[in-house]
Amino acid sequence: MALIVMPFFILYCVLTGKHIASLKQRLGLLTPEQFTWQHPIRIWLHAASVGEVQAARALISELNKTDIHADLILSTVTEQGRIVAEQQLGNQVTCLYAPIDLPWIVNRFIMAIKPSLYICLETELWPNMLRMLKLAGIKTLLLNGRMSERSFGHYRLISSFMTQVMSSLTAAATISTSDMEKYADLGLAREKIIVCGNAKYDLGISSSLTPNEDAPRDNLLNARQTTESHKLNIEPGQPVLVAGSTHSGEEESLIMVHQALRNELPDLIMVIAPRHLDRLGAIEAFLKKEKINFQKLSELDGTNRTAAIILVDYMGELTRLYAAATYAFCGGSLVDRGGHNIMEPAIWGIPPFYGPYMKDFADAAQIFKANGAGFSVNSAQDLINKIIYFNKHKVEYSQAGQAAKDIAQSQQGAARKQVRLIAKLLATANNQTNRKDNESTCCS
């Protein structure tokens, strides 16, 4: 498939001028001389886009707490993923675009960076990349592995091919037992798989603050909530609805929700954070057409907010913005996009609202529902009704928020378990390298 698509991709780049800067990296046109490494160990993390970059952030945060000293390379597929990686991790990693999945291109890339360990995140299973790494004797690790029912169904149609792909993995850590079973059914040996939970759930405070290690957790929460409220110029007690990771077809409904709720909550502020920034123009056009006043987040300085709707126009802020929320809706769930991470608002004690389409986070939705810590809504009107209800039943809502915070805290620790697996594989790789060196010396 990559061989068929590549000529068209190159032609597209030349004609449009897009992706030209990334083309050399995507073609593997790198040389070892262009890199200055600080350590003998190099870990290559591969993240498709923004979501996987967040998992990488959690892992890197934990790696920094260990005695593993390594140069980190983070590759992304999408431009947006690369932007977020550089913004959030640029001083800790070497950011590159991932090579096109063709053997000779992947091999050039491998020869240039010479990784000690390769880590793919979530569902980034590139067949040639995994095969060439295995042939080069480099251990390959799948971390934060998950698989939706839709992807599983597609992969089962090519099960014999997927068995070959899975054979290239040295080990894997999946989010849930259900994910483990899917990977095992596709041919990954069960003894290679452990269940660790979702590393993204570890982001929370550590990714949102640079805290004093000795400060109580609730003090850190309160500090961030105060900071974010100031940024948005929110008055004490003023209600805020944060709609995060929204998709096409959701913003229009959510703006209607905001307008309807202002009959009950006249000073309600709404923050809309689209999942994909390339849709900002369409959202702005809709707001202007409806003559709805709004401001972009980048325009605010803590004192100059004049609109009741704030449009988030840069990446990497959502987890922190949830800290200022009174109510939080997690997008990709009113439309069939699989949902998004409902742990993010829960970290701050905000019980999440989410739509009926939560396939990608079904495990989390089930936990929240069972504990009365999150609320599924079937429509925009259902969301309106539930927020009005909880505005009148504040004690019940506060109890749900505490339950949400407890769940979020209980789910943390996955990144630490995954880093232990990284350390184990690196130790094994080092032992094998030393053994080969000794054999070479003996035979010389």
ABEGO torsion letter per residue (X at the ends): XAAAAAAAAAAAAAAAGBGAAAAAAAAGBBBAAABBBABABBBBBBBABAAAAAAAAAAAAAAAABABBBBBBBBBABAAAAAAAAAAAAAABBBBBBBBBBAAAAAAAAAAAGBABBBBBGABBBAAAAAAAAAAGBBBBBBGBBBBAAAAAAAAAAAAAAAAAAAABABBBBABAAAAAAAAAAGBBAAABBBAEBAAAAAEAAAABBBBAABBAAAAAAAAAAAAAAAAGBBBGBBBBBBBGBBBGAAAAAAAAAAAAAAABAABBBBBBBABAAAAAAAAAAAAAAGBBBBBAAABAGAABABABBBBABBGAAAAAAAABABBBBBGAABBAGEBBAAAAAAAGBBBBBBABAAAAAAAAAAAAAAGABBBBABAAAAAAAAAAAAABAAAAAAAAAAAAAAAAAABGAAAAAAAAAAAAAAAAAAAAAAAAAAAAAAX
